[in-house]
Amino acid sequence: MMSPRLKRLLGRALGLLLVLLLAGLAALFVALRPYKERALAFNLTTLPQAHAVEIARLPQHVVDAVVASEDSRFFDHGGLDLKGICRAALVNFRGEQGRQGASTITQQLARQTFGILEKTMDRKLVEAFLARRIEGAFDKQTILSNYLSIIYFGNGFYGIEAAASGYFGKEVEDLTVTEAATLAGLIKAPSALEPFQHPERARRARNLVLGRMASEDLLSEDEANRLRQQPIRVSHQEEMAPM
């Protein structure tokens, strides 16, 4: 049995730990308050955009490709994906193929819509609070439609409608699975991966997206492997064969 003296010491230790924890939380609240106030200053009526692409026009495989590539838990989180942050940190630490970012689609939308583009921790904190505001104000379909209407795909193509037309000469509703995966693959580095000038990079990025779709059970492994073998065909360009 625990002696009365040991019980008193343990009780004091736990009490001190609780005081330190509460003090730490209070200090964190004070430290984060300026970033929350900055996030509250943005006018969310900028969203939804009048010209946002209608989700109903998008084939499911377009949504699947973008979500699998950029934010696989998009429909489950509230703007921030803590599991995704941990997973990205682990992948990047290991140096595995396809380095991972930790920004959700909502965070990317906040950053692009409101021009929070500096690469600092301050920006990430404001972006995180703003993403939470956006998630509280709009449904997932509205967030995704706005995101797909403003995100950059390279070659001056802003939004998936411009990218579908510019790269493939198609309306968004006519994109194939491989075309959708190609466009999704451009988002992380559009200028470096665009298929007109960098067809092999675009092919590798597309195939990574197909792999992500398979890992999320949005494609079978057999289908993903078959699609990886298809060439990339872009508008007004010769067929780009796989290597």
N, C-alpha and C positions, 0 to 999 in steps of 0.2 A: 504493500500500500504506500501511496505517496504521503510523505510527512507534511504536517501543517506548514512548516517553514518553506518546504519546496513548493507547496501549493501557492503560498503568498508570493514567492519569487516568480513563479510562472504567471500568476495573475498580473503582477506588475509589468512583466515583460510583454505580455499580450496587450495590456493597456497602453504601454509606450509605443508598441508597434501600431496600434490603432490610431493613436495621436499623430504619429509620423505619417501614416497613410492618409489621414484626413488633411494634414498640413500639405502633403504633396499634391493631393487633388485640388486643394484650394489654390496652391501656387500655379498648377497647370491651368486652372480655369482663368486666373488672372492673366497668365501669359498668352493664352489663346484668344482672349476676348477681343483684342484689336483686329485679329484676322476674321473673326466672326462678324464684327461690325463692318469691316470692308466688304465682306460678302453680302451683307444686308443692304449695302448702298446700291447694288446693281438692280436695274429695273427689269424684272422678269417678263414684262409685257412685250419685250423684244421677241419672245417665244410665245406661241408657236408662229413660225414664219408663214406669211400668206402663200409663198411659193414653195413650201415644203412638199416633197414628193409624197404622194399618197401611199401608205403602206399596202393598201389593197391592190395597188398596181404591181407590187414586187412579188415575183415568184418566191415560194418559201425557201428555195435553195440560195437565193440572194441574201435573205435575212440570216440563214444558217451560216453561210460563208463568213459574213461580216462578224456575226456574234462569236462564232467559233474562233476566229482569228484575233479579234480585238478584246473580247470580254465575255468569256464563256458562261459566266454567272450573271449576265446582265438582267435576266428576267427574275432573278432571285434576290439580288442585293438592293440596298436603299441608296445607292449612289457611290458607296465605297465598298470595295471587295477586299476584306482583310485576308481571306484565304488566298485570293489572287496575289496580294502583295507578298505574302510569305512564299507562295509558290514561285513567283518571279524572282525573288531574292535567292532562293535555292538554286533555280536553273542558272541564273547569272553567275552565282558563286562557283558552281560546278563547271561553268564554261560550256554548257551543252549547246547543241545546235539550235538555232532559233532563239536568240536572247529575248527575254520577256520584259515587257513594260508593266508597270503597276497601275496605270491610269485606266479607269473604266470608261465606257462610252460616254457616260454622263459627265465625267470629269473632262474628257476631250471636248465635248460640246460646250461646256462652261468656258474652257480655255479659248476655244476658237470664236465663240460668239462674243465674248466680252474682252478679247484681246489680252488675256493674262498670259503673256508669252515668255516672260523672263524666266531663265532656268535657275531659280533659287528656291530654298525651302519656304520662304515667305509666300511665293506664288503657289506652291503646292498646298499650303495650309488654307489660303483663301479659296483656291480651286476646290478643295475638299468641302469646305462649308457651303460654297455655292452649289456644288453638286447635290448636297443634301437638300438645299432649298428647291432646286429644280425637281428632284424626285418627289418632294412634298406637294409641288404645285401641278405637275403634269403626269399623265399616264405614260407607260413604257412605249406605246405606239407613237405618241407625240414626240417623245424624246428621240426615238430612233429615226423618225421621219425627218426631224430637224437636223440630226447628225448627218444623215445620208445626203442632205441637201447642201451642206456647207463644207464637208470634209474635202481635202485636196487630194486629187489622184494623179497629179503630174501633168506636164504639157499644157498648163493653163486651164485644166478641167476641174472646176469646183462643183462638187455634187455628183451623185451617181448617174443622174440623167445625162449630164454633159460628158461624163466618162464613157458611158455606154455608147453614146452617139459618136464621140471622138475616136475611141479605140476600135469599136466594132461596127459602127454604122447602124446601131439598133436602138429601139426603145427599151426601157428597162424591163418591161414585161416579157421581152423576147430573149433575154440573156440565158445562155446555157449554164450548166453547173460549172464547167471549166472556165467560162468567161466570168462568172460570178466570183470564182476562186481567184482568178487573175486580178480582178479589181480589188478584192479584199486584201490580197497580198501586197498591193501598192501602198496601202495606207501608212504603214510604218516608216517608209522612206520613199515617197513618190518620185522624186527627181532621180534617185539612184536606181530605181527598179522599173521605171516605165518601159514598156515593151518596144517602142519604136527604136530607141537607141541602145537599150540593154535587154535584148530578148532572152539571153540565157539567165540573167539575174531574175527577170520576170518569171521565167519558167520555174526556177528553183523556189521563188517565193510562192507561186501558185501551188506547187506541189506540197509545200509546208502547210498551206491552208487546207488542202485536200486531206492531209494527214491529221490535222486538227479536227476536221469534220468527222473523220472516221473514229478518232479517239473519243469524240463526244456522241458517238452512235447516230450521227446524222447521215452518214454514208457507211456502207459495208466496206470492209477491208478490200474485198475483191473489186468493188466498184471504184474505190479510191485508186487502187493499183492500175486498173484499166484506164482511168482518166489521166493518170500521171503520164501515160504513154502518148497521149494526144498532143499534136503540135499546137502552138499558139498561132492563131490567125487574127491579124488586126486589120482594120480598114485601110485600104490603099497600100498595103504592104504585101510582100511575098510571104508565102507560108514559112513559118519559123519551126523547123523540125526539131524534135527533142534530141538530146545528145546522150 
